Amino acid sequence: SMSERLPPEKVVELLNEYLTRMVGVIRTHGGIVDKFVGDAIMALWGVPLTQGDEEARALRAVISMREELAALNEIRIARGEDPLRVGIGLTAGDIIAGNIGSQERMEYTAIGDAVNLASRIQTLTKERGLDILVDRSVVHGLLEKFIFQCVGNVRIRGKNATVELYKVLGYVAENGERRIVKTPYSEFPPISNVA
């Protein structure tokens, strides 16, 4: 909706500022940026080599992205600009990553059910009014390190079975303290009829 109200050069400025900050967070936590799709970032962990802790690194990244967005929004508000909201969908699974395309143009990307599922989960963030949603594949094995709350099972286009979704509340520090990471942008009024 901002692109309707802002001149194109301001949209580019906004996107560059936002994407620069988010890419920095992703890289800090060992992720790689596969591509930008408009204002969306497709990021991967465990490519080209897995290290066995991809889900934990991705979760640390999305929590840090939540905090980074709040810091950016403080700057935007001080400049008289509207704050930004994001929706992040995260899943774990097998993919194929490599060069895909035609003889004229090849692009490095990832293909697989997990890629499609992450995209569908991201779309559901708007309907649920949550900035981060993950599925059971991410939560599995990390209940002692991160704090989740189940938001229910949903039917997702292209999947036969329902998918159990969780919101990410925070993490457990090394000293065992439970730390909730909430910002004014973690939750928002749900947007119905998301296309």
N, C-alpha and C positions, 0 to 999 in steps of 0.2 A: 504493500500500500504506500510505502514511502516513495517508491519510484514514480507513482502517479503524481505526487505533490512536489517532488524535487526536480530541479533541472538535471540532465544526464551527468554533467561534470560533478555535481554534488553527490550523486549516487555512487559514482566511481570513487570519489574521495572517501565516502563512508565505508564502502566495501573494502578498499585498500587498508584503511585503518583497522577495521574489524578483522579482516583475514590475516593481516600481519601479526596481530596479537594472538589469534587462535592457532595459527601455524606454529608460532613460537612455543606455545604450550604443548601442542602435539609432539613436536620434535624433542622437547625437554623430557617427555615421558616415553621416548623410544618409538613413537609412531612415525609413519611416513604419510605424506599427503599424496594420494593417488591422483586426485583431480579436483577442480572447482567446477560446480554445476550451478551457474548463476551465483547466488549467495550461499550455496551449500558447499561444504567441504566433505569429501570422501577420504577418510583416513583408514589406514591399516596398521595392525601390529602383527608381528610374526612373519613378515615378508621382507626379504626372501628367505630368511632362516628363522625358525621358531626357537624361543629360549625357554618356553615352558611357563612363563608368567604373563602371557599376553593380556589375559583378562584383567589382572590386577593393574598392570601398567595402563591399560585403556581406561579403567575406572578412575585411577589417580588423575589421568589426563582430563576426563570429563568433569570431575570435581574441580580441578584447577581452572578449567574453562569457565565454569560457573562463577568462580571468584574473579577471574579476569574480566568477564563481562560486567560484573558489578563495578569494578574499578573503571572500566571504560565508560560505563553509563554515568558515573559521577562526573567525569570530564565532560561528557556530552551535555548533561544537565547544566553544568556550570557555564557552558557555551550557549545555553538557550536552545539546545537541540533535544529532540525526543529520545528517550532511552530505547535500547534495542532489546528484543526478546529472541531467544533461540529455542529450538527443539533438537534434541540429540537422541538418536536411536542407536542402540548398541546390542550386538549379538556376537556369538562365537560359533565358528564352524569351519569346515574345509572349503577352500576356494582354489581356483587356478589363477595364478598371476603371471602375466607376461605380455609380450607384444601381440596385440590383436588389431586387425584392420585389413586393409587392402594392399596391393602392391604399390599403390601411389602414396598411401599414408598409413603408418602404423602408430599405435599409441599403447603405452604401458598401462595396463589396467587389471582389475580382478573381476572374475566371473564366478558365479556360483549361487546356490540357494541362500547362503548366509548374507551375501551382498544384497540380494533382493529383500530378504527379511529385515535387515537393518534399515533399509529405505522405508519399508512399510511401517516399522515401529516408529521411526522418526515422524512420519505423517500423523501417527496417533498421539503424539505429544500435544498437538493443537487441540484435539478433541478432549483430551484428559486435563488440559491446562497445566502441564508439567514440562519442565525444561529438559529432563533426562528420563528416558524409559529404557529398561534393559529386559531381556528375557531370561528364562531359567538357565540357559546355557552359560550365561555370564555369572549368575549368582552362585551356581553350583561350585562348592569348594571354597567360597570366599566369605561365608557367613561370619567367620571369626575376625575378618579383616575390614569388612565394610558393613554399613548399616543400610538395610533395604526395608521396604514395605510393599507387600503384595497389593496390587491394584486390581487383580482379577484376571480371568481368562477371557481372551477375545478371539473371535474368528477373523483371520487375516486372509485377504484375497490371495489365492494361489497356494494355500496350505489346507490340507485335509483336516488336520487336528487343530484344536484351539491352541493358542500360545499364552503361556502364563507370563504376565508382565509385572515388573517391579519398578517403583521409583527409588532413586538413590538419595539417601538422607545424609550420609557422611561416611566416616571411616573410624577405625579403632587405632589409636596411636600406639606406639611401641610400648608405652607404659601401661597399656590396657584401658586408657581413658577413651570413652566413646565421644567422638566429636561430630556434632551435627553441623553441616555446612549449608546454611540457608541464607538466601539473599532476597531482596525485594522482587527479584526476577525469577526465582525458582518455581513459583506457582503463579498462575494467572487465570482469568476467567476462560473456561473452555470456549473454543471456537467451533460451532457446529457446522455441519454440511461442508466439511473440508473436501475439496476436490482432489 
